[in-house]
């Protein structure tokens, strides 16, 4: 008889948080992002630029990804960068642009919030709040977004274990907000040929341990545009509930992460391939 993985992990000292645990809530949680349901039979595609750079860049990219089948638009108005001299985003002006293109296209928007003091502002514009890898263990921020009752996209920390990832989600659920999507975006290992090591084994493990939806970010997971399609297809094959990918109308001119952003034609081709793989594993992409 197969051993329950929760029990096995408990036996080696892994303390599964109660509110995120499938042992406590056996049924899958469905996260509703302004009408887009994540965690059900349909695989959700989130796409858009890493950062909002201009009206032309955002609007042209958003219109194209919607035509190709994206259900949610991503775009950073506030950007955490390793260098203080790198482009940090457009701030509230970027949020206003995101709100404008949502009104035109109907695409819900997800954008990152980096500080508890930004939550109210970003929450006025965004349909879903993203907690980035660097902030996965920013506990005051996790508590603050937990009190908003807005859907939360929680990215795995670049050096976080599965246990630490779930404990971070527990902070949000502990404030009464169960509308949380977990995102595997690659972890830092000794490997240097890719930006991160995309841990696809985390997908079935997280879905086994937790009732929360799990999506994958192959853009940050690899840091290489040419690798994104292969890892996106693999993510669908292993059971991901969705993908979040960086797409830019002119990747070579991007102010942030152009080297890992698909162009519009590449995204359209990938969407065609992803629909085939989704059908092969009993899912669908509309």
C-alpha positions as CSV (number, residue, x, y, z in Angstrom):
1,X,0.0,0.0,0.0
2,X,1.3,3.4,-0.9
3,X,2.3,5.6,2.0
4,X,0.8,9.0,2.3
5,X,3.6,11.5,1.5
6,X,2.4,13.9,4.3
7,X,2.9,11.2,6.8
8,X,6.3,10.2,5.3
9,X,7.5,13.7,5.4
10,X,6.2,14.2,9.0
11,X,8.3,11.2,10.0
12,X,11.5,13.0,8.8
13,X,10.7,16.2,10.6
14,X,8.7,18.0,7.9
15,X,5.9,19.9,9.6
16,X,3.2,20.4,7.0
17,X,1.2,23.6,7.7
18,X,-2.4,22.8,8.5
19,X,-4.3,25.4,6.4
20,X,-2.4,24.6,3.2
21,X,-2.4,20.9,3.7
22,X,-4.4,18.6,1.5
23,X,-4.8,16.4,4.6
24,X,-7.0,19.2,6.1
25,X,-8.7,20.2,2.8
26,X,-8.8,17.3,0.4
27,X,-10.5,19.1,-2.4
28,X,-8.6,21.4,-4.8
29,X,-8.9,25.2,-4.1
30,X,-10.1,27.2,-7.1
31,X,-8.6,30.7,-7.2
32,X,-10.9,33.2,-8.9
33,X,-9.0,36.1,-10.6
34,X,-11.8,38.4,-11.8
35,X,-13.6,35.5,-13.5
36,X,-10.5,33.4,-14.5
37,X,-10.5,30.2,-12.5
38,X,-7.2,28.6,-11.6
39,X,-7.0,25.1,-10.2
40,X,-9.7,23.4,-12.2
41,X,-9.5,21.4,-15.5
42,X,-8.4,24.4,-17.6
43,X,-4.7,25.4,-17.6
44,X,-4.3,29.1,-17.2
45,X,-1.8,31.2,-19.2
46,X,-0.5,34.4,-17.7
47,X,1.7,36.4,-20.1
48,X,3.1,39.9,-20.6
49,X,6.2,41.9,-20.2
50,X,8.5,41.7,-17.2
51,X,8.1,45.4,-16.6
52,X,5.7,48.1,-17.9
53,X,8.0,50.4,-19.9
54,X,5.6,52.5,-22.0
55,X,2.1,52.6,-23.3
56,X,3.1,51.3,-26.7
57,X,5.1,48.4,-25.3
58,X,2.4,47.3,-22.9
59,X,-0.7,47.8,-25.1
60,X,0.9,46.1,-28.2
61,X,2.1,43.2,-26.1
62,X,-1.2,42.8,-24.2
63,X,-3.3,42.8,-27.4
64,X,-1.2,40.2,-29.0
65,X,-1.0,37.8,-26.1
66,X,-4.8,38.0,-25.7
67,X,-5.3,37.0,-29.3
68,X,-2.9,34.0,-28.8
69,X,-4.8,32.8,-25.8
70,X,-3.5,34.4,-22.6
71,X,-6.1,34.7,-19.9
72,X,-4.3,37.1,-17.4
73,X,-1.8,39.9,-18.2
74,X,1.4,40.2,-16.2
75,X,3.5,43.4,-16.0
76,X,5.6,44.9,-13.2
77,X,5.0,48.5,-12.2
78,X,7.4,48.2,-9.3
79,X,10.5,46.1,-10.0
80,X,13.0,44.6,-7.5
81,X,16.4,44.7,-9.2
82,X,19.8,43.4,-8.1
83,X,21.4,46.7,-9.0
84,X,20.0,50.0,-7.6
85,X,20.9,51.5,-10.9
86,X,18.7,49.3,-13.0
87,X,15.2,50.2,-14.2
88,X,12.9,50.0,-11.2
89,X,9.6,50.3,-13.0
90,X,7.1,53.1,-13.7
91,X,5.4,53.0,-10.3
92,X,1.8,54.2,-10.2
93,X,2.0,55.4,-13.8
94,X,2.6,51.8,-14.8
95,X,-0.4,50.7,-12.7
96,X,-2.6,53.2,-14.5
97,X,-1.5,51.8,-17.8
98,X,-2.2,48.3,-16.7
99,X,-5.7,49.4,-15.6
100,X,-6.3,51.1,-19.0
101,X,-5.3,48.0,-21.0
102,X,-7.5,45.8,-18.8
103,X,-10.5,48.1,-19.6
104,X,-9.8,47.6,-23.3
105,X,-8.9,43.8,-23.4
106,X,-10.8,42.5,-20.4
107,X,-7.7,40.7,-19.2
108,X,-7.3,40.6,-15.4
109,X,-3.9,41.9,-14.3
110,X,-1.3,40.6,-11.9
111,X,1.5,42.8,-10.7
112,X,4.1,42.7,-8.0
113,X,3.9,44.4,-4.6
114,X,7.2,44.7,-2.7
115,X,6.4,46.5,0.5
116,X,3.5,46.4,3.0
117,X,3.2,50.2,2.4
118,X,2.4,49.5,-1.3
119,X,-0.4,47.0,-0.8
120,X,-3.2,49.5,-0.6
121,X,-2.0,51.4,-3.7
122,X,-1.3,48.3,-5.9
123,X,-4.5,46.7,-4.6
124,X,-6.5,49.6,-6.1
125,X,-5.4,48.6,-9.6
126,X,-4.5,44.9,-9.6
127,X,-6.8,41.8,-9.8
128,X,-4.1,39.6,-8.3
129,X,-1.0,40.6,-6.2
130,X,2.3,38.9,-6.9
131,X,4.8,38.2,-4.1
132,X,8.1,37.8,-5.8
133,X,10.9,35.3,-5.0
134,X,12.9,37.9,-3.0
135,X,9.9,38.6,-0.8
136,X,8.7,35.0,-0.2
137,X,9.8,35.3,3.5
138,X,8.9,38.9,4.0
139,X,6.4,38.0,6.7
140,X,4.9,41.5,7.3
141,X,4.2,41.7,3.6
142,X,2.6,38.2,3.6
143,X,0.4,39.1,6.5
144,X,-0.6,42.4,4.8
145,X,-1.7,40.8,1.5
146,X,-3.4,38.0,3.5
147,X,-5.7,40.7,4.9
148,X,-6.6,42.1,1.4
149,X,-8.7,39.1,0.4
150,X,-7.4,39.6,-3.2
151,X,-5.9,36.6,-5.0
152,X,-2.2,36.2,-4.3
153,X,0.5,34.8,-6.7
154,X,3.2,33.5,-4.4
155,X,6.6,32.7,-6.0
156,X,9.0,30.3,-4.5
157,X,12.1,31.8,-3.0
158,X,15.2,31.2,-5.0
159,X,16.7,29.1,-2.2
160,X,13.5,27.9,-0.4
161,X,12.6,24.4,0.4
162,X,9.1,23.0,-0.3
163,X,8.5,23.3,3.5
164,X,9.5,26.9,3.6
165,X,7.4,27.7,0.5
166,X,4.3,26.2,2.1
167,X,5.0,27.9,5.4
168,X,5.1,31.2,3.5
169,X,1.7,30.4,2.0
170,X,0.5,29.6,5.5
171,X,1.1,33.1,6.6
172,X,-1.3,34.4,4.0
173,X,-4.0,31.7,4.7
174,X,-3.6,32.4,8.4
175,X,-5.0,35.9,7.8
176,X,-8.1,34.4,6.2
177,X,-7.2,34.5,2.5
178,X,-7.2,31.1,0.8
179,X,-7.0,32.6,-2.7
180,X,-3.3,31.7,-3.2
181,X,-1.6,30.4,-6.2
182,X,1.8,28.8,-5.7
183,X,4.5,29.5,-8.4
184,X,7.6,27.4,-9.0
185,X,10.1,29.7,-10.7
186,X,13.4,27.9,-10.3
187,X,15.8,27.7,-7.4
188,X,19.5,28.6,-7.1
189,X,21.8,25.6,-7.4
190,X,25.5,25.1,-8.3
191,X,24.5,25.0,-12.0
192,X,25.5,28.2,-13.9
193,X,24.4,27.4,-17.5
194,X,20.9,28.6,-16.7
195,X,19.7,31.5,-14.6
196,X,18.0,29.1,-12.1
197,X,17.3,25.4,-11.9
198,X,13.6,24.9,-12.7
199,X,12.4,22.4,-10.2
200,X,9.5,20.6,-12.0
201,X,9.5,17.9,-9.4
202,X,8.0,20.6,-7.1
203,X,4.8,20.6,-9.1
204,X,3.5,17.1,-8.3
205,X,4.9,17.3,-4.7
206,X,3.1,20.6,-4.0
207,X,-0.1,19.3,-5.5
208,X,0.2,16.1,-3.4
209,X,0.8,18.0,-0.2
210,X,-1.4,21.1,-0.7
211,X,-4.8,21.9,-2.1
212,X,-3.6,25.2,-3.6
213,X,-3.1,25.6,-7.4
214,X,0.4,25.4,-8.7
215,X,1.8,27.2,-11.7
216,X,5.3,27.4,-13.3
217,X,7.4,30.3,-14.5
218,X,9.7,28.9,-17.2
219,X,11.1,32.4,-18.0
220,X,12.8,33.0,-14.6
221,X,13.3,29.3,-14.3
222,X,15.7,29.2,-17.2
223,X,16.6,32.8,-18.0
224,X,17.0,31.8,-21.7
225,X,14.3,32.5,-24.3
226,X,15.1,29.4,-26.4
227,X,14.5,27.2,-23.4
228,X,11.2,28.6,-22.3
229,X,9.0,26.6,-24.8
230,X,10.5,23.3,-23.8
231,X,10.1,23.9,-20.1
232,X,6.6,25.3,-20.5
233,X,5.5,22.1,-22.3
234,X,7.2,20.0,-19.6
235,X,5.4,21.9,-16.9
236,X,2.0,21.2,-18.5
237,X,3.0,17.5,-18.8
238,X,3.8,17.2,-15.1
239,X,0.5,18.7,-14.0
240,X,0.9,22.4,-13.6
241,X,-2.4,24.4,-13.3
242,X,-0.9,27.2,-15.3
243,X,2.1,29.1,-16.7
244,X,3.4,32.6,-16.2
245,X,5.6,33.7,-19.0
246,X,7.4,36.9,-20.1
247,X,6.4,38.1,-23.5
248,X,7.6,41.4,-25.1
249,X,6.8,43.0,-28.5
250,X,10.5,43.8,-28.9
251,X,12.6,41.6,-26.5
252,X,15.9,43.0,-27.9
253,X,14.9,46.5,-26.7
254,X,13.4,45.4,-23.3
255,X,14.5,47.4,-20.2
256,X,14.2,44.2,-18.1
257,X,14.8,40.5,-18.8
258,X,14.6,40.7,-22.6
259,X,16.9,37.7,-22.9
260,X,14.3,35.5,-21.3
261,X,11.2,37.0,-23.0
262,X,9.4,35.4,-25.9
263,X,8.5,37.6,-28.9
264,X,4.9,37.7,-30.1
265,X,5.4,35.0,-32.8
266,X,7.2,32.7,-30.4
267,X,4.4,33.0,-27.9
268,X,1.7,32.3,-30.6
269,X,3.6,29.2,-31.7
270,X,4.0,27.9,-28.2
271,X,0.3,28.3,-27.4
272,X,-0.5,26.1,-30.3
273,X,1.8,23.4,-29.0
274,X,0.7,23.8,-25.4
275,X,-3.0,23.1,-26.4
276,X,-1.9,19.8,-27.9
277,X,0.0,18.7,-24.7
278,X,-2.9,19.8,-22.5
279,X,-5.3,17.6,-24.4
280,X,-2.8,14.7,-24.1
281,X,-2.9,14.9,-20.3
282,X,-6.6,15.4,-20.0
283,X,-6.6,19.2,-19.6
284,X,-7.4,22.1,-21.8
285,X,-6.3,25.6,-22.8
286,X,-9.1,27.6,-24.2
